[in-house]
Amino acid sequence: MYTGHLDLKLFRGSYPKWARLMARLHEVGTPRFTADRGKRQLAGADFLSQLNHGTDAYEKTGSDTLPGYAEAWSGARDTGIDPVYEMARTANDLDIYNGALGELTDEQYLDRIRADILAVAPMRQNAVDGAPGLGGLVRYTTRDIEIAGNGHAVFTIDVQPVDDSRGPLGVRADGDLFSIEVDVKMPTMIQRSSESERARRSIVGVQFDGLEPITPLMRPVADLAADKMAALALQPGIGDGIAAPRFKDIADLYYIARTCPVEGDALRKALAENWHWKEAGLDGPPRPYRFYGQAPAPVHETEILWEHGFRQLRERIPQLREYPEFQEMAGTIGTFLDGAADPSNGKWDPVRGQWQQNVRSEVASTMDHALAPVRTAEGPARQPMVPMQKHLIVFDVDQTISKYDTLHTLADRAGRLAEVEACRHPDYETSIRAKVAELRGVDVAVVREVADTIVLNEGVEELIRELKAAGHEVAIASGGFDAIVGPLAVRLGVERYAAGHLEVGNGVLSGEVSNLVDADGKVEFIEKTGAELGIPRERRIAVGDGSNDVPMLQNVGFGAGYEPGQAAAGAAHTIIHGDMSQLKRALHLPAPDRPTITPTRPASTTRFPPAPTPTR
């Protein structure tokens, strides 16, 4: 156990047991910096110290580094936690890389980091038998290793608080086990335009007796800012293969602009060398700076409702509730980046929110020249390309996949439309049960007829076919019924679906329904399916149109409203009109070559498809 960052006698004298340390965290904790966040931050910093063992072999990168770069957050209340830590977006994973191992192959690199991490957190059946950390207060074990490709691996580390005061009687669990994720990246996937930076302050936000400041080397803040600027300005998926817009990077960039003094030359160089622009076939960021798909979006971009998406993120993350409104944040980010293009600007002043004039520029050329493609004797320089990762795309049925409401179509065919439409109740389940009760006695042949003649919205079949061909997973979550959704899923080649069940007796509908899938049921289905497939939230996409789809649109990485009503439009990250295959752009598939149809859903006397002509 490495204790170079601890005055062990003082630390353990003040915190002889885990409960005493947690009491300290609860004493200083706030709604924006909770005791849970504090313990994970402390464990992550201690784990990195154990891994480095007095060296700088493993460096930090990612959003959890942000407080280490910061000087101050002005205007925040004094709560006992430095606002620099309190106002940073919660990011509990530990993102690291070992720059000294950059010459190794991916396989060699993974072997080396696996050995290093297992030395600090061995794989054990019992978490109490792990390796000691935090001066003996906890035990570290590795529960899981996920190899993500390109020399990238994610280690799930279990942290078990223990009571080690019993001497020869051994240690025992002394608190709830929790976990941290250690995300290790290949050095060649970490772009650095300058030397690594030493953290300006400890990466632990709470002061503990006997804990020395932990200040590891970190990726330069200019490169981190350049990555986030590219992630917001380029089509989602470039650089990380994830189609969800990176709403969280808005918060991170604003945090950098509010707290971090950044050298203009360093940011210009980082922007010039950032390979994401070249991967996208561009020379550099748009000027004036704007987010991809930000309204009014160019015709070749999918419009993304950034303000809606950020509002949803703010509701989930306490720190962001203290951030200004979206337009003000976007303006600050624009000032930060647009000013970097001017070589006369020397240093960003985060307190004033403006650039200071440069006395002399260390960059000989303008940004336009610097952003020209880098060429070698063999031609244009090649940079790592990240393929689109597998996503889970979940569709609603009624007026999303299907042009018409299938239950009302069934009622129309059965001659009971007026009775069904008269059933109006404020909650979904009561309304559906009342409507189905009006269909008591309808022959199941009518149900099969409706299922076999569903009219699809434009582009749906093409979209689902190409999503599946590209390796993505497709599923259906419907508030309708399996007797209709099941055949539809077979027709579309979709294996996973959720729908209610129409009860049948003696060849006719009984008027009863079971296993209804309401709004929460759709969310549960998506979470269960995503977990089974190993696809995290950020790589889940939902497509729907109505109020019953709002929760699923809000609980995925990317929510698309198709001809949505007001509620769904307010929850979606993008809105699609007409041709559904426009969604292909979001997953870097070829965009439809047909003209885009943009009218909203019209009021029409043709509300249901005509009944099929009987065959003789």
N, C-alpha and C positions, 0 to 999 in steps of 0.2 A: 504493500500500500504506500503510495506516494503522498507525502504530507508537506512538500515544500511550500505550499501556499497557506499552510496553517501553523499558527503557534499552538501546537497540539495540547499543551498543558492548559493554556488559557481557554482554548476552544472547548475542550471537554470539561474543564472546570465550570464553564458557564452553561454548557449544554450536556450534562451527563447522560440524559436520555432524550429520545426523539420528541417526547411530549414537551420538553422544555424549549427545544428549538421551534416547534410548531407554535408554542405560546408566543414566542418572539414574532413570528410571522403574522399571527392574528393581531398582535398588539399594534403593528404598524400597517397592516393591510388596509386596503380601501376597495370600493367597488370596482375601480379600474385596475387595481393591482392586488389581487386576492392572495390569500395564503397558499392556495393551490398553485397559482402561477409562480409564486415565490419559491416554493419547494422544488418545482420542476426546473426553474432557472438555476437554482443553487446546485441541484443534482447534475444538470447538464454541464455547468462550469467545472464542477469537481471531476466529472467523468473525463472531460477534455484534459484537465490537468493530470489525471492518472495516465491518460493515453500518451501525453507528451512527455511526462516524467522529467520535467525540467528542461525540455528542448522546445523548439518551435516547429517540430516536424509537421504537425497537423494544424492547418490554419482554418479560420472560420470564414464562412460566406453565407449568403442568404439573408432573409429579413430579420432573423433573430440577432444579427450583428448590429442593427441600427443604433441602439443606445451607446455602443462602444465608439461610434464615430462622433456622437453629438457633443456640443458644447453647452447648450442651454435650451430650454423651452420657456419662452417668455410668456407671461400673462396667466400662468396656471396657479391654482391655489396651493398653498403650502400644507401638505397633508402628512408629512413625515417621510414620504417617499419622494425622491427627486423626480420632478415631472418628466425628465428625460426618459426614465424607465416607465413611469406610470402612463404616459401618453403614447408610447410605442405600441403598435398593434401586437396583440398576443401571437407569438409564433413559438410553439413549444418544441419543435424539432430542432436538433443540433445539426446544422449543415457544415460539413468539413471536407477538406481535401488535403492530400499530402503532395506538395509540389516537388519534393525531392525525388519522387518515384515516377516522374513523368516519362522516363525513357522505357518503362516496362510495358509489356503488352497488357491488354485488358485482363487476360487470365492471370498473368503474373501479379498485376496490381491487386486484383481481388484476393488472390491467395495471401498476399502480404498484409492487406488491411484486415482480412479475416483473422489472421494470426495475431495481429496487434490488438484487435478488439476483444478477441476471446481470452487474451491474457489478462485483460482488465475485467471482463464480464464473461466467465466461462459458462458453457451450457451445462446446467445442473437440473436434476429432477425437482429438487427442493430449493426454493429461492433463498432460504436461510444459509445454504451451503455455498453461496456465491463468494466472490472476492470482496474484501472490505473496501469501503469508501467513506468519505466525510469523517475521517479520523476514527472509523470503526462504528459510526452510527447507522450505517446502511450496508447492505450486501448487493452487489451487482451480478446479474446473470443475463445471458442472452437467450431470449425466448424464440426468436425467429429471425431468419435472414432471407431477404427478398432480393434476388439478383434482377436488376431492371435493364441490363444491357449497357453498352458503351462504357464499361468500367464503373457502372453506377450500382450501388447496393444500399439497401435500407436495413438497418439492424434495429430490432425492437428489444430494448434493454429494460428488464424488470428491476425496480429499485425496492428492496425490502428493508424497511426500518427494523432494527434489532436492538435487543437489550444484551449487551456484552459484559455486564457487570458481575455475572455469576461465576467468573473464573473457570475452574476445571469442570463445572457443570455444563459449560457450553453456552452458546447464544440461542436466543429464542426470538420469534417474531414479536415486534413491539410497536405495531401500527399497521395501517393498511398498505398493502403493496400498490405501487403505481408504476407507470412505465414512461419512458422517453424514447423517441425515435432518433437514431443517429443516421443521418443521410450522408453517405460518403460518395463523393463524385470523383471522376477521373480528372487529373490535372489538365488534360488536353481539352476538356469541356468547360474549363474555367478560364475565361479570357481576362488577361491582365495586361493593361497598357503601360503599367509602371510598377514599381516595387510595392510589395505588401506594406500595409500600414499597421503600426502598433496601436492597439485600442487606446483611446485617449483617457478612458476611465474603466473601472472594473465592469465586467459583463454581468456582475451580480448586483441587483438594485438595492438589496437590504444589507445594512451593515451588521455584521456579527462579531462578537468578541473573538479575537484570535484568528479571524479570516483575513488574510492579506488580499489586496486588490488583485484580481485575476485579469491580466491584460494580454491576451494572445495576439499573434499576428492575424491580420484580417485582409481579405481582398480589398483593394483600393475602392473607396467610396465612389469615385468617379466612374469606375467600371460597373459597380452595382447600379448606379443611377442610369448609366447608358443602357444597361440591359432592361431596366424597367421602362425607360422611355421607348425603347424598341418594342417591348411587349405590348404597350398600350397603343402605339401608332401603327403596328403591323397587324395583319390578319391573325386572329387567335390561332394558335397551333404552330406558328413559326418559332422555332427555338426549343419548344418543349413538347410539341405534338399533342396539345390539349386544346380542344375547341372552345372551352369556356372563356369568355372575356375575363381578364385579370383585374377585376374591380379592386382587389386588395392592393394592387400596385399603385392605384391612385393615392391611397392612404400613405403608402410607404414613400412615394415620391414627395408628397406634401410634407411628410415628417422630415425628410432630408432637407427640403427647402426651408423648413422652419428652424432646424437645429444645427445643420452642418455647414461650416464654411468650406467651400469647394474652390480650388484653383481653376480659373478659366482655361488655362492651357491644358491642364490635366483632363478636364471634361471634354474639351475639343478633341484631344487625342483619343480619348476613350470612345467618343462618338464616331470619329473617323475610322477607327479600327474595329468597331463592333461588327462582328460577322453576320449578325441577323439581317442587316440591310442587304448585304450581298446575297444571302440565302433567298431573300425575297426579290432579288433582281433590281434593287434600288440603290441609288447613290448615297442616301442618307435620310434623315428625318424630314417630314414635311415642314415647310415654312410658309406662313406661321404654323407653329406646332398644333396638331389636333390629334385626337384619338381616332383609331380606325372605326369607321361606321358612325362617327359622331354626327348628329343631325346639323345641317342637312347633308346626308351622305351622298357621295358621288354614285353614279348609276352602277359602277362595277363593285361597290361595297355593300355588304349586308348591313342595314342600319341597326345599330346596337343602342338600346336605351340605357345609356351609361348612368344617368341620374337615377332611374328606377333601381338599377342593379346596386348602385352604391348605397341607396337608401335601405335596401334589404340587408346589405352587409352591416350597415351601421346599427340596425336593430339587433344583430347577433353579437356585436363586439362592443363592450361598454366604453372603451377608450374613444371610439370613433364618434360617440354622441357629443363629445366636446369639440369635434372638428367643425369648421364652417360649412356652409352649404356648398353643394357640388360646383356651382358656377364659380364661386370664389376660389375653390381649390384648383379647378382647371385653369383659372386665370393665373394663379401663382405658379403653377407648373409650366404654363406657357411662357411666362416672363423669365423663369429660370432657364428654360431650354433655348428660347429664341435669343436671349442675351448671350448665350454661350457661343452662338455663331459669329459674334462680333469679336475679332481678335483684340480690339482695344479694351475689352472688358477683362479685368485682371482677377478679381476674386469675388465670389458670391457672399454677400452679407446676409445671413439668415435672420438677423434681428430686424433689419430695415426691409428685407425682402427685395433687394436690388443689387445690381452689380456695381463694383467699384472699378474705376478706370485703371487700366494697366499702364504701368510706367514703361515697360518694354515687353514685347512678346517674344517668348522663347520658341514659338512655332514660326518657322520662316515663311510658310505659305498660308493662304487663307483656308477656311474650312472647306470651301468648294474644291480646292485643289487636293486637300488632304483626304476628302471623301471619294476621290476617284478610285476606281478598282485597282487593287494591288496586283501587279503582274510579276511573274517570274520568267525565267528563260523558257519554261514549259508552257507559259500562258497564264491565264488568270489564276490567282491563288485559290486553293481549295480549302474550305473550312468545314468543320464537322456539320453534318446535316442530321437533324432529328426527325425521323419519320413520324407520321401521324399515329398516335397511340390508339389502341382499341377503346371505343366508346360504347356506352349503352344508350340507345335512343328509344324512348317510350312514347307511344302515340295514344291519344284519346281517339275514340271512334266517332261518335255523333258530331257531325258538322266539322270534323277534322279529317279523319280518313274518309268517312262517309259524307256525301254531299248533303244528306238529309238526316233528320233525327229518326233513328230506326224504330223506336217505340211508337212514335206518332205515325210513322209509315205503316207499321203493323196495325195500329188502330184504324187507320184510313182504309186499308185493305179489308179489314174485318167489319167495316161499316159502323165503327164505334168512336170515331174521331171526336165528335162533339162531347160525348160522355167523358172521354179521357182528358180533353182540354179543360173541362170544367173542374177537374181535380186540382185545386190550388192550395198548397200548404207551405208554410214558411220553411220547414226543414225537409231535406232531401228524402230521407227514408220514408216519412209519412206520405209524402207526395207520390213517390214511386209505388209504394204498396197500394195506395188508393187507385192509381192508374191501372196497375196490373189487375186489381180486383174487378175493374170494369171489363176486362178481357176474358172473364170466366166463360168457358164453353167454346172458345174459338178453336177451331180445328188446327192441329199441329201442322197440317199441310200448308196452311197460310203462313205460319212461322217459317217453314222451310222455303217457301216461295220468296219471302222477304229476304232471307239470308242469301239466296241464290241470285238475287237481282239487285244487290246493293250498288248504287251508283257512287263511284269513287270521285273524290276531288281531283282536280287537274294536277298531274305530276306525282301523285302519291305512289302509284305502282312503280314508276321509274325510280323514284327516290329510294324506296325500300329495297328494290332489286340492287341498286348500285351501292347502297350502304352495306348490304350483306356481302356483295362481291368484294368490297374493300376491306372486309374482315371485321366490321363492326357488328355488335349485337343489337337486335331489334326486338321490341316487345310491345304489347298492347295492354293498356290499363283503361277499362271501360266501366262506366256506370250502367251499361246495358246488360245483356244477358247472353249466356254461353251458347244458347241455341242459335243465336245470330252471329256472335263474335267468333265462336269456334270455327264455323265454315269460312268466315272472312279471313281468319288467321291462316287457315290451310291454303286458301286462294293466294295469299300474299307470301307464303313460305315462312311465316312467323311461328316459332315453336312455343314461345312463352306468352301467356296472356292471363289477365284477371278480369272476371266478369261475374255477375250474379247468375242465379239459376232459376229458371221458370219451372214451376212444378206442373206436372202433367198427370192426368188420370183418364184412362179409357180413350186415349187418343185426342183429348182436348185439354186446353189450359184449365188448371184448377182455380186460377185467380190468386194463387199464393206464389211467393218468391222467397228464396233463401240465399244466404251468402252474398248479400248486397255489397258492392264495392263503392263506398262513398269517397269523399275527398280525402279523408285520412287513410282509407284503404288503399287508395292509389299510391300515396306516399309510402305506406308499409310495403306494398308490392315492389316498388322501385328499390327501396332499401334492401329488402330481402334478395331480390334478383341481382342487384349490384354486388352484394356481399358474396353470393354464391359464385358469381363470375369473377370475383376479385377486381371489380372496377370501382374505384373510389368516387365519392360525390362529385369531385371536380371534373370527372369524365363521364358524367351522366347528363343527358339532354332530355327534356320533356317538351312535347308539342301538344297544345290544347287550345280550346276556344272559350270555355265558359267559367262561371264562378266555381263550379265543382272541380276545376283544374288548377285553381289558384295555389293551393298548398303544394301540389307537385311542381308547379313552375317555380315556386320559391325555394324548394328543397333539393334542387339539382344545381349543377355547375352552370348550366345554360338553359334558360326557359324560352321557348319560341311560341308566340301567340299566333294562331292561324285564324285570320278574319275574326279577331277576338272581340268579345263584349267588353264593356268598360272595366269590369273587375279583372279579367284576365289580361287586358292590355296594361293595366297598372302593375301587374306582377311579372310580366314578361321582360326578357332582355332584348328581344327583337320581335318585330311584327311582320308577318308574311301575308301578302294579299295575292289571290289568284293562283299562280303556279307554285305548288308545294315544293317542286324540285329546286326552287331558289335556295332552299336550306342546304343544298349540296355545297355551296360556297363555304359554309361554316366548317365543313370537314375536308376542305381542299379537294373536292371532287369537281369535275368539269361542270361549269354553270350551264343552265339550260340555254339552248340556242333559240328557243322560241321567244317572241316578244313578251315582255313582262306585262301582266294584267294587274292593274292596281286599284280598281274600284272596291269599296267596301261591300259587304254582303247586301244585295239590294232587297227591297221589299218586293215581293212577287206573288202573283196569284198561283204560280206553279210551286207549291210547297213540298210536294212529294213526287217521286217518280211515278209515271203511269204504270198501272198493273200490266203485267205481260199478257200478250195475246194468247189465249188458250190454243194449244195444238190439238188437232183432230186426228 
